[in-house]
């Protein structure tokens, strides 16, 4: 099942087909766009199944 996370600072939605991809994409986004490191736990806690 796909999951998505909406990035609070910019409102961009990141979607992936599995947890591993989601964490990787969101961490990359947070790092590149906001200079922030997010934990996998934080990302998965705020993910929604879509
Ligand atoms: Zn963002």
mmCIF file of the protein (N, C-alpha, C, O) and its ligand, coordinates in Angstrom:
data_MODEL
# 
_entry.id   MODEL 
# 
loop_
_entity.id 
_entity.type 
_entity.pdbx_number_of_molecules 
1 polymer     1 
2 non-polymer 1 
# 
_entity_poly.entity_id                      1 
_entity_poly.type                           'polypeptide(L)' 
_entity_poly.nstd_linkage                   no 
_entity_poly.nstd_monomer                   no 
_entity_poly.pdbx_seq_one_letter_code       
;(UNK)(UNK)(UNK)(UNK)(UNK)(UNK)(UNK)(UNK)(UNK)(UNK)(UNK)(UNK)(UNK)(UNK)(UNK)(UNK)
(UNK)(UNK)(UNK)(UNK)(UNK)(UNK)(UNK)(UNK)(UNK)(UNK)(UNK)(UNK)(UNK)(UNK)(UNK)(UNK)
(UNK)(UNK)(UNK)(UNK)(UNK)(UNK)(UNK)(UNK)(UNK)(UNK)(UNK)(UNK)(UNK)(UNK)(UNK)(UNK)
(UNK)(UNK)
;
_entity_poly.pdbx_seq_one_letter_code_can   XXXXXXXXXXXXXXXXXXXXXXXXXXXXXXXXXXXXXXXXXXXXXXXXXX 
_entity_poly.pdbx_strand_id                 A 
# 
loop_
_entity_poly_seq.entity_id 
_entity_poly_seq.num 
_entity_poly_seq.mon_id 
_entity_poly_seq.hetero 
1 1  UNK n 
1 2  UNK n 
1 3  UNK n 
1 4  UNK n 
1 5  UNK n 
1 6  UNK n 
1 7  UNK n 
1 8  UNK n 
1 9  UNK n 
1 10 UNK n 
1 11 UNK n 
1 12 UNK n 
1 13 UNK n 
1 14 UNK n 
1 15 UNK n 
1 16 UNK n 
1 17 UNK n 
1 18 UNK n 
1 19 UNK n 
1 20 UNK n 
1 21 UNK n 
1 22 UNK n 
1 23 UNK n 
1 24 UNK n 
1 25 UNK n 
1 26 UNK n 
1 27 UNK n 
1 28 UNK n 
1 29 UNK n 
1 30 UNK n 
1 31 UNK n 
1 32 UNK n 
1 33 UNK n 
1 34 UNK n 
1 35 UNK n 
1 36 UNK n 
1 37 UNK n 
1 38 UNK n 
1 39 UNK n 
1 40 UNK n 
1 41 UNK n 
1 42 UNK n 
1 43 UNK n 
1 44 UNK n 
1 45 UNK n 
1 46 UNK n 
1 47 UNK n 
1 48 UNK n 
1 49 UNK n 
1 50 UNK n 
# 
loop_
_struct_asym.id 
_struct_asym.entity_id 
A 1 
B 2 
# 
loop_
_chem_comp.id 
_chem_comp.type 
_chem_comp.mon_nstd_flag 
UNK 'L-peptide linking' . 
ZN  non-polymer         . 
# 
_pdbx_entity_nonpoly.entity_id   2 
_pdbx_entity_nonpoly.name        ? 
_pdbx_entity_nonpoly.comp_id     ZN 
# 
_pdbx_nonpoly_scheme.asym_id         B 
_pdbx_nonpoly_scheme.entity_id       2 
_pdbx_nonpoly_scheme.mon_id          ZN 
_pdbx_nonpoly_scheme.ndb_seq_num     1 
_pdbx_nonpoly_scheme.pdb_seq_num     101 
_pdbx_nonpoly_scheme.auth_seq_num    101 
_pdbx_nonpoly_scheme.pdb_mon_id      ZN 
_pdbx_nonpoly_scheme.auth_mon_id     ZN 
_pdbx_nonpoly_scheme.pdb_strand_id   A 
_pdbx_nonpoly_scheme.pdb_ins_code    . 
# 
loop_
_atom_site.group_PDB 
_atom_site.id 
_atom_site.type_symbol 
_atom_site.label_atom_id 
_atom_site.label_alt_id 
_atom_site.label_comp_id 
_atom_site.label_asym_id 
_atom_site.label_entity_id 
_atom_site.label_seq_id 
_atom_site.pdbx_PDB_ins_code 
_atom_site.Cartn_x 
_atom_site.Cartn_y 
_atom_site.Cartn_z 
_atom_site.occupancy 
_atom_site.B_iso_or_equiv 
_atom_site.pdbx_formal_charge 
_atom_site.auth_seq_id 
_atom_site.auth_comp_id 
_atom_site.auth_asym_id 
_atom_site.auth_atom_id 
_atom_site.pdbx_PDB_model_num 
ATOM   1   N  N  . UNK A 1 1  ? 0.850  -1.203 0.000  1.00 0.00 ? 1   UNK A N  1 
ATOM   2   C  CA . UNK A 1 1  ? 0.000  0.000  0.000  1.00 0.00 ? 1   UNK A CA 1 
ATOM   3   C  C  . UNK A 1 1  ? 0.883  1.250  0.000  1.00 0.00 ? 1   UNK A C  1 
ATOM   4   O  O  . UNK A 1 1  ? 1.852  1.343  0.754  1.00 0.00 ? 1   UNK A O  1 
ATOM   5   N  N  . UNK A 1 2  ? 0.535  2.190  -0.844 1.00 0.00 ? 2   UNK A N  1 
ATOM   6   C  CA . UNK A 1 2  ? 1.313  3.426  -0.905 1.00 0.00 ? 2   UNK A CA 1 
ATOM   7   C  C  . UNK A 1 2  ? 1.041  4.288  0.327  1.00 0.00 ? 2   UNK A C  1 
ATOM   8   O  O  . UNK A 1 2  ? -0.024 4.218  0.941  1.00 0.00 ? 2   UNK A O  1 
ATOM   9   N  N  . UNK A 1 3  ? 2.023  5.090  0.660  1.00 0.00 ? 3   UNK A N  1 
ATOM   10  C  CA . UNK A 1 3  ? 1.860  6.030  1.768  1.00 0.00 ? 3   UNK A CA 1 
ATOM   11  C  C  . UNK A 1 3  ? 2.339  7.392  1.331  1.00 0.00 ? 3   UNK A C  1 
ATOM   12  O  O  . UNK A 1 3  ? 3.167  7.515  0.427  1.00 0.00 ? 3   UNK A O  1 
ATOM   13  N  N  . UNK A 1 4  ? 1.811  8.418  1.981  1.00 0.00 ? 4   UNK A N  1 
ATOM   14  C  CA . UNK A 1 4  ? 2.298  9.756  1.686  1.00 0.00 ? 4   UNK A CA 1 
ATOM   15  C  C  . UNK A 1 4  ? 2.418  10.574 2.953  1.00 0.00 ? 4   UNK A C  1 
ATOM   16  O  O  . UNK A 1 4  ? 1.768  10.318 3.966  1.00 0.00 ? 4   UNK A O  1 
ATOM   17  N  N  . UNK A 1 5  ? 3.290  11.579 2.847  1.00 0.00 ? 5   UNK A N  1 
ATOM   18  C  CA . UNK A 1 5  ? 3.537  12.506 3.944  1.00 0.00 ? 5   UNK A CA 1 
ATOM   19  C  C  . UNK A 1 5  ? 3.477  13.905 3.355  1.00 0.00 ? 5   UNK A C  1 
ATOM   20  O  O  . UNK A 1 5  ? 4.052  14.166 2.298  1.00 0.00 ? 5   UNK A O  1 
ATOM   21  N  N  . UNK A 1 6  ? 2.783  14.801 4.038  1.00 0.00 ? 6   UNK A N  1 
ATOM   22  C  CA . UNK A 1 6  ? 2.798  16.198 3.627  1.00 0.00 ? 6   UNK A CA 1 
ATOM   23  C  C  . UNK A 1 6  ? 3.824  16.925 4.482  1.00 0.00 ? 6   UNK A C  1 
ATOM   24  O  O  . UNK A 1 6  ? 3.778  16.882 5.712  1.00 0.00 ? 6   UNK A O  1 
ATOM   25  N  N  . UNK A 1 7  ? 4.742  17.587 3.808  1.00 0.00 ? 7   UNK A N  1 
ATOM   26  C  CA . UNK A 1 7  ? 5.823  18.301 4.482  1.00 0.00 ? 7   UNK A CA 1 
ATOM   27  C  C  . UNK A 1 7  ? 5.260  19.560 5.139  1.00 0.00 ? 7   UNK A C  1 
ATOM   28  O  O  . UNK A 1 7  ? 4.755  20.439 4.440  1.00 0.00 ? 7   UNK A O  1 
ATOM   29  N  N  . UNK A 1 8  ? 5.335  19.666 6.466  1.00 0.00 ? 8   UNK A N  1 
ATOM   30  C  CA . UNK A 1 8  ? 4.721  20.826 7.131  1.00 0.00 ? 8   UNK A CA 1 
ATOM   31  C  C  . UNK A 1 8  ? 5.251  22.196 6.678  1.00 0.00 ? 8   UNK A C  1 
ATOM   32  O  O  . UNK A 1 8  ? 4.449  23.102 6.454  1.00 0.00 ? 8   UNK A O  1 
ATOM   33  N  N  . UNK A 1 9  ? 6.558  22.375 6.538  1.00 0.00 ? 9   UNK A N  1 
ATOM   34  C  CA . UNK A 1 9  ? 7.008  23.722 6.160  1.00 0.00 ? 9   UNK A CA 1 
ATOM   35  C  C  . UNK A 1 9  ? 6.545  24.173 4.782  1.00 0.00 ? 9   UNK A C  1 
ATOM   36  O  O  . UNK A 1 9  ? 6.231  25.351 4.610  1.00 0.00 ? 9   UNK A O  1 
ATOM   37  N  N  . UNK A 1 10 ? 6.490  23.287 3.796  1.00 0.00 ? 10  UNK A N  1 
ATOM   38  C  CA . UNK A 1 10 ? 6.234  23.745 2.428  1.00 0.00 ? 10  UNK A CA 1 
ATOM   39  C  C  . UNK A 1 10 ? 4.959  23.170 1.818  1.00 0.00 ? 10  UNK A C  1 
ATOM   40  O  O  . UNK A 1 10 ? 4.542  23.608 0.745  1.00 0.00 ? 10  UNK A O  1 
ATOM   41  N  N  . UNK A 1 11 ? 4.332  22.199 2.481  1.00 0.00 ? 11  UNK A N  1 
ATOM   42  C  CA . UNK A 1 11 ? 3.076  21.663 1.980  1.00 0.00 ? 11  UNK A CA 1 
ATOM   43  C  C  . UNK A 1 11 ? 3.209  20.688 0.828  1.00 0.00 ? 11  UNK A C  1 
ATOM   44  O  O  . UNK A 1 11 ? 2.209  20.212 0.291  1.00 0.00 ? 11  UNK A O  1 
ATOM   45  N  N  . UNK A 1 12 ? 4.439  20.389 0.448  1.00 0.00 ? 12  UNK A N  1 
ATOM   46  C  CA . UNK A 1 12 ? 4.642  19.414 -0.620 1.00 0.00 ? 12  UNK A CA 1 
ATOM   47  C  C  . UNK A 1 12 ? 4.301  18.005 -0.128 1.00 0.00 ? 12  UNK A C  1 
ATOM   48  O  O  . UNK A 1 12 ? 4.583  17.648 1.016  1.00 0.00 ? 12  UNK A O  1 
ATOM   49  N  N  . UNK A 1 13 ? 3.693  17.219 -1.009 1.00 0.00 ? 13  UNK A N  1 
ATOM   50  C  CA . UNK A 1 13 ? 3.352  15.844 -0.651 1.00 0.00 ? 13  UNK A CA 1 
ATOM   51  C  C  . UNK A 1 13 ? 4.350  14.887 -1.276 1.00 0.00 ? 13  UNK A C  1 
ATOM   52  O  O  . UNK A 1 13 ? 4.613  14.936 -2.478 1.00 0.00 ? 13  UNK A O  1 
ATOM   53  N  N  . UNK A 1 14 ? 4.904  14.011 -0.439 1.00 0.00 ? 14  UNK A N  1 
ATOM   54  C  CA . UNK A 1 14 ? 5.839  12.992 -0.908 1.00 0.00 ? 14  UNK A CA 1 
ATOM   55  C  C  . UNK A 1 14 ? 5.145  11.647 -0.770 1.00 0.00 ? 14  UNK A C  1 
ATOM   56  O  O  . UNK A 1 14 ? 4.656  11.300 0.305  1.00 0.00 ? 14  UNK A O  1 
ATOM   57  N  N  . UNK A 1 15 ? 5.105  10.884 -1.874 1.00 0.00 ? 15  UNK A N  1 
ATOM   58  C  CA . UNK A 1 15 ? 4.408  9.601  -1.861 1.00 0.00 ? 15  UNK A CA 1 
ATOM   59  C  C  . UNK A 1 15 ? 5.359  8.500  -2.298 1.00 0.00 ? 15  UNK A C  1 
ATOM   60  O  O  . UNK A 1 15 ? 6.211  8.704  -3.163 1.00 0.00 ? 15  UNK A O  1 
ATOM   61  N  N  . UNK A 1 16 ? 5.203  7.325  -1.685 1.00 0.00 ? 16  UNK A N  1 
ATOM   62  C  CA . UNK A 1 16 ? 6.025  6.181  -2.072 1.00 0.00 ? 16  UNK A CA 1 
ATOM   63  C  C  . UNK A 1 16 ? 5.238  4.899  -1.893 1.00 0.00 ? 16  UNK A C  1 
ATOM   64  O  O  . UNK A 1 16 ? 4.209  4.871  -1.218 1.00 0.00 ? 16  UNK A O  1 
ATOM   65  N  N  . UNK A 1 17 ? 5.735  3.846  -2.503 1.00 0.00 ? 17  UNK A N  1 
ATOM   66  C  CA . UNK A 1 17 ? 5.020  2.563  -2.489 1.00 0.00 ? 17  UNK A CA 1 
ATOM   67  C  C  . UNK A 1 17 ? 5.298  1.727  -1.251 1.00 0.00 ? 17  UNK A C  1 
ATOM   68  O  O  . UNK A 1 17 ? 4.566  0.779  -0.966 1.00 0.00 ? 17  UNK A O  1 
ATOM   69  N  N  . UNK A 1 18 ? 6.346  2.066  -0.516 1.00 0.00 ? 18  UNK A N  1 
ATOM   70  C  CA . UNK A 1 18 ? 6.636  1.317  0.714  1.00 0.00 ? 18  UNK A CA 1 
ATOM   71  C  C  . UNK A 1 18 ? 7.365  2.217  1.718  1.00 0.00 ? 18  UNK A C  1 
ATOM   72  O  O  . UNK A 1 18 ? 7.841  3.301  1.380  1.00 0.00 ? 18  UNK A O  1 
ATOM   73  N  N  . UNK A 1 19 ? 7.435  1.737  2.954  1.00 0.00 ? 19  UNK A N  1 
ATOM   74  C  CA . UNK A 1 19 ? 8.001  2.547  4.029  1.00 0.00 ? 19  UNK A CA 1 
ATOM   75  C  C  . UNK A 1 19 ? 9.438  2.968  3.746  1.00 0.00 ? 19  UNK A C  1 
ATOM   76  O  O  . UNK A 1 19 ? 9.830  4.109  3.992  1.00 0.00 ? 19  UNK A O  1 
ATOM   77  N  N  . UNK A 1 20 ? 10.211 2.022  3.223  1.00 0.00 ? 20  UNK A N  1 
ATOM   78  C  CA . UNK A 1 20 ? 11.629 2.284  2.991  1.00 0.00 ? 20  UNK A CA 1 
ATOM   79  C  C  . UNK A 1 20 ? 11.823 3.447  2.008  1.00 0.00 ? 20  UNK A C  1 
ATOM   80  O  O  . UNK A 1 20 ? 12.615 4.360  2.244  1.00 0.00 ? 20  UNK A O  1 
ATOM   81  N  N  . UNK A 1 21 ? 11.071 3.382  0.896  1.00 0.00 ? 21  UNK A N  1 
ATOM   82  C  CA . UNK A 1 21 ? 11.150 4.453  -0.103 1.00 0.00 ? 21  UNK A CA 1 
ATOM   83  C  C  . UNK A 1 21 ? 10.644 5.771  0.456  1.00 0.00 ? 21  UNK A C  1 
ATOM   84  O  O  . UNK A 1 21 ? 11.218 6.830  0.204  1.00 0.00 ? 21  UNK A O  1 
ATOM   85  N  N  . UNK A 1 22 ? 9.559  5.690  1.219  1.00 0.00 ? 22  UNK A N  1 
ATOM   86  C  CA . UNK A 1 22 ? 8.979  6.905  1.780  1.00 0.00 ? 22  UNK A CA 1 
ATOM   87  C  C  . UNK A 1 22 ? 9.988  7.607  2.676  1.00 0.00 ? 22  UNK A C  1 
ATOM   88  O  O  . UNK A 1 22 ? 10.204 8.813  2.552  1.00 0.00 ? 22  UNK A O  1 
ATOM   89  N  N  . UNK A 1 23 ? 10.599 6.860  3.572  1.00 0.00 ? 23  UNK A N  1 
ATOM   90  C  CA . UNK A 1 23 ? 11.579 7.431  4.492  1.00 0.00 ? 23  UNK A CA 1 
ATOM   91  C  C  . UNK A 1 23 ? 12.731 8.059  3.703  1.00 0.00 ? 23  UNK A C  1 
ATOM   92  O  O  . UNK A 1 23 ? 13.166 9.169  4.008  1.00 0.00 ? 23  UNK A O  1 
ATOM   93  N  N  . UNK A 1 24 ? 13.215 7.348  2.698  1.00 0.00 ? 24  UNK A N  1 
ATOM   94  C  CA . UNK A 1 24 ? 14.345 7.844  1.918  1.00 0.00 ? 24  UNK A CA 1 
ATOM   95  C  C  . UNK A 1 24 ? 13.969 9.138  1.193  1.00 0.00 ? 24  UNK A C  1 
ATOM   96  O  O  . UNK A 1 24 ? 14.725 10.109 1.220  1.00 0.00 ? 24  UNK A O  1 
ATOM   97  N  N  . UNK A 1 25 ? 12.812 9.150  0.553  1.00 0.00 ? 25  UNK A N  1 
ATOM   98  C  CA . UNK A 1 25 ? 12.396 10.339 -0.195 1.00 0.00 ? 25  UNK A CA 1 
ATOM   99  C  C  . UNK A 1 25 ? 12.151 11.534 0.713  1.00 0.00 ? 25  UNK A C  1 
ATOM   100 O  O  . UNK A 1 25 ? 12.553 12.654 0.399  1.00 0.00 ? 25  UNK A O  1 
ATOM   101 N  N  . UNK A 1 26 ? 11.484 11.290 1.847  1.00 0.00 ? 26  UNK A N  1 
ATOM   102 C  CA . UNK A 1 26 ? 11.176 12.404 2.745  1.00 0.00 ? 26  UNK A CA 1 
ATOM   103 C  C  . UNK A 1 26 ? 12.448 12.945 3.390  1.00 0.00 ? 26  UNK A C  1 
ATOM   104 O  O  . UNK A 1 26 ? 12.609 14.156 3.543  1.00 0.00 ? 26  UNK A O  1 
ATOM   105 N  N  . UNK A 1 27 ? 13.353 12.037 3.769  1.00 0.00 ? 27  UNK A N  1 
ATOM   106 C  CA . UNK A 1 27 ? 14.620 12.493 4.343  1.00 0.00 ? 27  UNK A CA 1 
ATOM   107 C  C  . UNK A 1 27 ? 15.400 13.327 3.339  1.00 0.00 ? 27  UNK A C  1 
ATOM   108 O  O  . UNK A 1 27 ? 15.991 14.348 3.693  1.00 0.00 ? 27  UNK A O  1 
ATOM   109 N  N  . UNK A 1 28 ? 15.400 12.886 2.080  1.00 0.00 ? 28  UNK A N  1 
ATOM   110 C  CA . UNK A 1 28 ? 16.094 13.619 1.028  1.00 0.00 ? 28  UNK A CA 1 
ATOM   111 C  C  . UNK A 1 28 ? 15.464 15.002 0.836  1.00 0.00 ? 28  UNK A C  1 
ATOM   112 O  O  . UNK A 1 28 ? 16.169 16.005 0.726  1.00 0.00 ? 28  UNK A O  1 
ATOM   113 N  N  . UNK A 1 29 ? 14.140 15.041 0.798  1.00 0.00 ? 29  UNK A N  1 
ATOM   114 C  CA . UNK A 1 29 ? 13.429 16.308 0.639  1.00 0.00 ? 29  UNK A CA 1 
ATOM   115 C  C  . UNK A 1 29 ? 13.746 17.258 1.792  1.00 0.00 ? 29  UNK A C  1 
ATOM   116 O  O  . UNK A 1 29 ? 14.077 18.423 1.576  1.00 0.00 ? 29  UNK A O  1 
ATOM   117 N  N  . UNK A 1 30 ? 13.640 16.750 3.011  1.00 0.00 ? 30  UNK A N  1 
ATOM   118 C  CA . UNK A 1 30 ? 13.866 17.589 4.186  1.00 0.00 ? 30  UNK A CA 1 
ATOM   119 C  C  . UNK A 1 30 ? 15.289 18.138 4.197  1.00 0.00 ? 30  UNK A C  1 
ATOM   120 O  O  . UNK A 1 30 ? 15.522 19.296 4.545  1.00 0.00 ? 30  UNK A O  1 
ATOM   121 N  N  . UNK A 1 31 ? 16.231 17.289 3.811  1.00 0.00 ? 31  UNK A N  1 
ATOM   122 C  CA . UNK A 1 31 ? 17.633 17.683 3.794  1.00 0.00 ? 31  UNK A CA 1 
ATOM   123 C  C  . UNK A 1 31 ? 17.891 18.734 2.700  1.00 0.00 ? 31  UNK A C  1 
ATOM   124 O  O  . UNK A 1 31 ? 18.495 19.777 2.951  1.00 0.00 ? 31  UNK A O  1 
ATOM   125 N  N  . UNK A 1 32 ? 17.420 18.432 1.489  1.00 0.00 ? 32  UNK A N  1 
ATOM   126 C  CA . UNK A 1 32 ? 17.678 19.320 0.355  1.00 0.00 ? 32  UNK A CA 1 
ATOM   127 C  C  . UNK A 1 32 ? 16.937 20.647 0.472  1.00 0.00 ? 32  UNK A C  1 
ATOM   128 O  O  . UNK A 1 32 ? 17.502 21.712 0.222  1.00 0.00 ? 32  UNK A O  1 
ATOM   129 N  N  . UNK A 1 33 ? 15.664 20.567 0.856  1.00 0.00 ? 33  UNK A N  1 
ATOM   130 C  CA . UNK A 1 33 ? 14.814 21.759 0.831  1.00 0.00 ? 33  UNK A CA 1 
ATOM   131 C  C  . UNK A 1 33 ? 14.886 22.565 2.113  1.00 0.00 ? 33  UNK A C  1 
ATOM   132 O  O  . UNK A 1 33 ? 14.735 23.787 2.086  1.00 0.00 ? 33  UNK A O  1 
ATOM   133 N  N  . UNK A 1 34 ? 15.113 21.904 3.230  1.00 0.00 ? 34  UNK A N  1 
ATOM   134 C  CA . UNK A 1 34 ? 14.988 22.585 4.518  1.00 0.00 ? 34  UNK A CA 1 
ATOM   135 C  C  . UNK A 1 34 ? 16.209 22.449 5.407  1.00 0.00 ? 34  UNK A C  1 
ATOM   136 O  O  . UNK A 1 34 ? 16.257 23.046 6.482  1.00 0.00 ? 34  UNK A O  1 
ATOM   137 N  N  . UNK A 1 35 ? 17.209 21.664 4.973  1.00 0.00 ? 35  UNK A N  1 
ATOM   138 C  CA . UNK A 1 35 ? 18.408 21.471 5.781  1.00 0.00 ? 35  UNK A CA 1 
ATOM   139 C  C  . UNK A 1 35 ? 18.127 20.780 7.105  1.00 0.00 ? 35  UNK A C  1 
ATOM   140 O  O  . UNK A 1 35 ? 18.801 21.022 8.106  1.00 0.00 ? 35  UNK A O  1 
ATOM   141 N  N  . UNK A 1 36 ? 17.103 19.900 7.090  1.00 0.00 ? 36  UNK A N  1 
ATOM   142 C  CA . UNK A 1 36 ? 16.644 19.249 8.313  1.00 0.00 ? 36  UNK A CA 1 
ATOM   143 C  C  . UNK A 1 36 ? 16.846 17.742 8.230  1.00 0.00 ? 36  UNK A C  1 
ATOM   144 O  O  . UNK A 1 36 ? 16.639 17.139 7.177  1.00 0.00 ? 36  UNK A O  1 
ATOM   145 N  N  . UNK A 1 37 ? 17.253 17.137 9.345  1.00 0.00 ? 37  UNK A N  1 
ATOM   146 C  CA . UNK A 1 37 ? 17.322 15.682 9.410  1.00 0.00 ? 37  UNK A CA 1 
ATOM   147 C  C  . UNK A 1 37 ? 16.095 15.153 10.141 1.00 0.00 ? 37  UNK A C  1 
ATOM   148 O  O  . UNK A 1 37 ? 15.833 15.540 11.280 1.00 0.00 ? 37  UNK A O  1 
ATOM   149 N  N  . UNK A 1 38 ? 15.346 14.271 9.491  1.00 0.00 ? 38  UNK A N  1 
ATOM   150 C  CA . UNK A 1 38 ? 14.170 13.673 10.117 1.00 0.00 ? 38  UNK A CA 1 
ATOM   151 C  C  . UNK A 1 38 ? 14.442 12.202 10.402 1.00 0.00 ? 38  UNK A C  1 
ATOM   152 O  O  . UNK A 1 38 ? 15.100 11.520 9.615  1.00 0.00 ? 38  UNK A O  1 
ATOM   153 N  N  . UNK A 1 39 ? 13.932 11.717 11.531 1.00 0.00 ? 39  UNK A N  1 
ATOM   154 C  CA . UNK A 1 39 ? 14.081 10.295 11.840 1.00 0.00 ? 39  UNK A CA 1 
ATOM   155 C  C  . UNK A 1 39 ? 13.027 9.488  11.093 1.00 0.00 ? 39  UNK A C  1 
ATOM   156 O  O  . UNK A 1 39 ? 11.958 9.999  10.757 1.00 0.00 ? 39  UNK A O  1 
ATOM   157 N  N  . UNK A 1 40 ? 13.342 8.228  10.838 1.00 0.00 ? 40  UNK A N  1 
ATOM   158 C  CA . UNK A 1 40 ? 12.372 7.336  10.185 1.00 0.00 ? 40  UNK A CA 1 
ATOM   159 C  C  . UNK A 1 40 ? 11.104 7.232  11.025 1.00 0.00 ? 40  UNK A C  1 
ATOM   160 O  O  . UNK A 1 40 ? 9.999  7.188  10.484 1.00 0.00 ? 40  UNK A O  1 
ATOM   161 N  N  . UNK A 1 41 ? 11.260 7.194  12.344 1.00 0.00 ? 41  UNK A N  1 
ATOM   162 C  CA . UNK A 1 41 ? 10.096 7.082  13.235 1.00 0.00 ? 41  UNK A CA 1 
ATOM   163 C  C  . UNK A 1 41 ? 9.168  8.274  13.072 1.00 0.00 ? 41  UNK A C  1 
ATOM   164 O  O  . UNK A 1 41 ? 7.947  8.127  13.021 1.00 0.00 ? 41  UNK A O  1 
ATOM   165 N  N  . UNK A 1 42 ? 9.762  9.449  12.993 1.00 0.00 ? 42  UNK A N  1 
ATOM   166 C  CA . UNK A 1 42 ? 8.971  10.676 12.832 1.00 0.00 ? 42  UNK A CA 1 
ATOM   167 C  C  . UNK A 1 42 ? 8.216  10.645 11.508 1.00 0.00 ? 42  UNK A C  1 
ATOM   168 O  O  . UNK A 1 42 ? 7.033  10.978 11.447 1.00 0.00 ? 42  UNK A O  1 
ATOM   169 N  N  . UNK A 1 43 ? 8.904  10.247 10.464 1.00 0.00 ? 43  UNK A N  1 
ATOM   170 C  CA . UNK A 1 43 ? 8.284  10.222 9.126  1.00 0.00 ? 43  UNK A CA 1 
ATOM   171 C  C  . UNK A 1 43 ? 7.133  9.220  9.095  1.00 0.00 ? 43  UNK A C  1 
ATOM   172 O  O  . UNK A 1 43 ? 6.039  9.534  8.626  1.00 0.00 ? 43  UNK A O  1 
ATOM   173 N  N  . UNK A 1 44 ? 7.385  8.022  9.593  1.00 0.00 ? 44  UNK A N  1 
ATOM   174 C  CA . UNK A 1 44 ? 6.345  6.988  9.539  1.00 0.00 ? 44  UNK A CA 1 
ATOM   175 C  C  . UNK A 1 44 ? 5.165  7.328  10.456 1.00 0.00 ? 44  UNK A C  1 
ATOM   176 O  O  . UNK A 1 44 ? 4.029  6.945  10.176 1.00 0.00 ? 44  UNK A O  1 
ATOM   177 N  N  . UNK A 1 45 ? 5.433  8.041  11.539 1.00 0.00 ? 45  UNK A N  1 
ATOM   178 C  CA . UNK A 1 45 ? 4.355  8.432  12.443 1.00 0.00 ? 45  UNK A CA 1 
ATOM   179 C  C  . UNK A 1 45 ? 3.405  9.435  11.783 1.00 0.00 ? 45  UNK A C  1 
ATOM   180 O  O  . UNK A 1 45 ? 2.224  9.496  12.125 1.00 0.00 ? 45  UNK A O  1 
ATOM   181 N  N  . UNK A 1 46 ? 3.931  10.224 10.830 1.00 0.00 ? 46  UNK A N  1 
ATOM   182 C  CA . UNK A 1 46 ? 3.086  11.232 10.191 1.00 0.00 ? 46  UNK A CA 1 
ATOM   183 C  C  . UNK A 1 46 ? 2.618  10.806 8.796  1.00 0.00 ? 46  UNK A C  1 
ATOM   184 O  O  . UNK A 1 46 ? 1.995  11.590 8.079  1.00 0.00 ? 46  UNK A O  1 
ATOM   185 N  N  . UNK A 1 47 ? 2.923  9.557  8.415  1.00 0.00 ? 47  UNK A N  1 
ATOM   186 C  CA . UNK A 1 47 ? 2.519  9.072  7.093  1.00 0.00 ? 47  UNK A CA 1 
ATOM   187 C  C  . UNK A 1 47 ? 1.058  8.628  7.095  1.00 0.00 ? 47  UNK A C  1 
ATOM   188 O  O  . UNK A 1 47 ? 0.533  8.148  8.099  1.00 0.00 ? 47  UNK A O  1 
ATOM   189 N  N  . UNK A 1 48 ? 0.414  8.806  5.925  1.00 0.00 ? 48  UNK A N  1 
ATOM   190 C  CA . UNK A 1 48 ? -0.954 8.313  5.740  1.00 0.00 ? 48  UNK A CA 1 
ATOM   191 C  C  . UNK A 1 48 ? -0.947 7.264  4.639  1.00 0.00 ? 48  UNK A C  1 
ATOM   192 O  O  . UNK A 1 48 ? -0.233 7.397  3.646  1.00 0.00 ? 48  UNK A O  1 
ATOM   193 N  N  . UNK A 1 49 ? -1.736 6.235  4.818  1.00 0.00 ? 49  UNK A N  1 
ATOM   194 C  CA . UNK A 1 49 ? -1.914 5.265  3.748  1.00 0.00 ? 49  UNK A CA 1 
ATOM   195 C  C  . UNK A 1 49 ? -2.815 5.874  2.677  1.00 0.00 ? 49  UNK A C  1 
ATOM   196 O  O  . UNK A 1 49 ? -3.818 6.512  2.996  1.00 0.00 ? 49  UNK A O  1 
ATOM   197 N  N  . UNK A 1 50 ? -2.464 5.679  1.426  1.00 0.00 ? 50  UNK A N  1 
ATOM   198 C  CA . UNK A 1 50 ? -3.276 6.242  0.335  1.00 0.00 ? 50  UNK A CA 1 
ATOM   199 C  C  . UNK A 1 50 ? -3.599 5.167  -0.699 1.00 0.00 ? 50  UNK A C  1 
ATOM   200 O  O  . UNK A 1 50 ? -4.273 5.447  -1.690 1.00 0.00 ? 50  UNK A O  1 
HETATM 201 ZN ZN . ZN  B 2 .  ? 9.242  20.601 2.387  1.00 0.00 ? 101 ZN  A ZN 1 
# 
